[in-house]
Amino acid sequence: MTKPREKTREELQAEIEGGKKKIRQFENREKMLRQKLFKEECRTRSHRLIVRGAVFESIVPEAKGMTNEESATFLRLALTRQTVFYI
């Protein structure tokens, strides 16, 4: 059985450079995928906020004329107010 020939210095150097290039490509691919994921998360959050705002306006029609601060105050009061039942 013959012994495999050893690689030359240039071949080893080229192999290292090829490996570095692949690493850069994978890092760029990771960056692109992270950006895509971030955009999808933003889109999902925006959709959720729009739907919830629409639900709020359908339940409280007066909300259409309220400022953002008035809407926030209204919700805080409505959600923190304790209801007392009398027997």
C-alpha positions as CSV (number, residue, x, y, z in Angstrom):
1,M,0.0,0.0,0.0
2,T,1.4,3.4,-0.9
3,K,1.6,6.3,1.5
4,P,-0.5,9.3,0.5
5,R,1.6,12.2,-0.6
6,E,2.0,15.1,1.8
7,K,0.5,18.4,0.8
8,T,2.8,21.3,-0.1
9,R,2.9,24.5,1.9
10,E,0.9,26.3,-0.8
11,E,-1.8,23.6,-0.9
12,L,-2.2,23.8,2.9
13,Q,-2.3,27.6,2.7
14,A,-5.0,27.4,0.0
15,E,-7.0,25.0,2.2
16,I,-6.8,27.4,5.1
17,E,-8.0,30.3,3.0
18,G,-10.8,28.1,1.6
19,G,-11.9,27.3,5.1
20,K,-11.8,31.0,6.1
21,K,-13.9,31.8,3.1
22,K,-16.5,29.2,4.1
23,I,-16.6,30.6,7.6
24,R,-17.3,34.1,6.3
25,Q,-20.0,32.7,4.1
26,F,-21.7,30.9,7.0
27,E,-21.4,34.0,9.2
28,N,-23.1,36.1,6.4
29,R,-25.8,33.5,6.0
30,E,-26.4,33.5,9.8
31,K,-26.6,37.3,9.7
32,M,-29.2,37.2,6.9
33,L,-31.3,34.6,8.7
34,R,-31.2,36.6,11.9
35,Q,-32.4,39.7,10.0
36,K,-35.2,37.7,8.4
37,L,-36.3,36.3,11.7
38,F,-36.3,39.8,13.2
39,K,-38.4,41.2,10.4
40,E,-40.9,38.3,10.8
41,E,-41.1,38.9,14.5
42,C,-41.8,42.6,13.9
43,R,-44.4,41.7,11.3
44,T,-46.1,39.3,13.7
45,R,-46.0,41.9,16.5
46,S,-47.4,44.6,14.3
47,H,-50.3,42.4,13.2
48,R,-51.1,41.4,16.8
49,L,-51.2,45.1,17.8
50,I,-53.4,46.1,14.9
51,V,-55.8,43.3,15.7
52,R,-56.0,44.1,19.4
53,G,-56.5,47.8,18.6
54,A,-59.3,46.9,16.3
55,V,-60.9,44.8,19.0
56,F,-60.6,47.6,21.5
57,E,-62.2,50.1,19.1
58,S,-65.0,47.6,18.3
59,I,-65.8,47.3,22.0
60,V,-65.3,51.0,22.8
61,P,-66.4,53.0,19.8
62,E,-65.5,56.2,21.5
63,A,-61.8,55.1,21.4
64,K,-61.6,56.3,17.8
65,G,-61.8,59.9,19.0
66,M,-59.4,59.4,21.9
67,T,-55.7,60.3,21.9
68,N,-53.2,57.6,22.7
69,E,-52.8,58.8,26.2
70,E,-56.6,58.9,26.8
71,S,-56.9,55.4,25.5
72,A,-54.1,54.2,27.8
73,T,-55.7,55.9,30.8
74,F,-59.1,54.4,29.9
75,L,-57.7,50.9,29.7
76,R,-55.7,51.3,33.0
77,L,-58.9,52.5,34.8
78,A,-61.1,49.8,33.3
79,L,-58.6,47.0,34.1
80,T,-57.7,48.1,37.6
81,R,-61.2,49.1,38.8
82,Q,-62.5,46.7,41.4
83,T,-66.1,45.7,41.0
84,V,-68.1,45.5,44.2
85,F,-71.2,43.3,44.3
86,Y,-73.9,44.1,46.8
87,I,-76.1,41.4,48.2
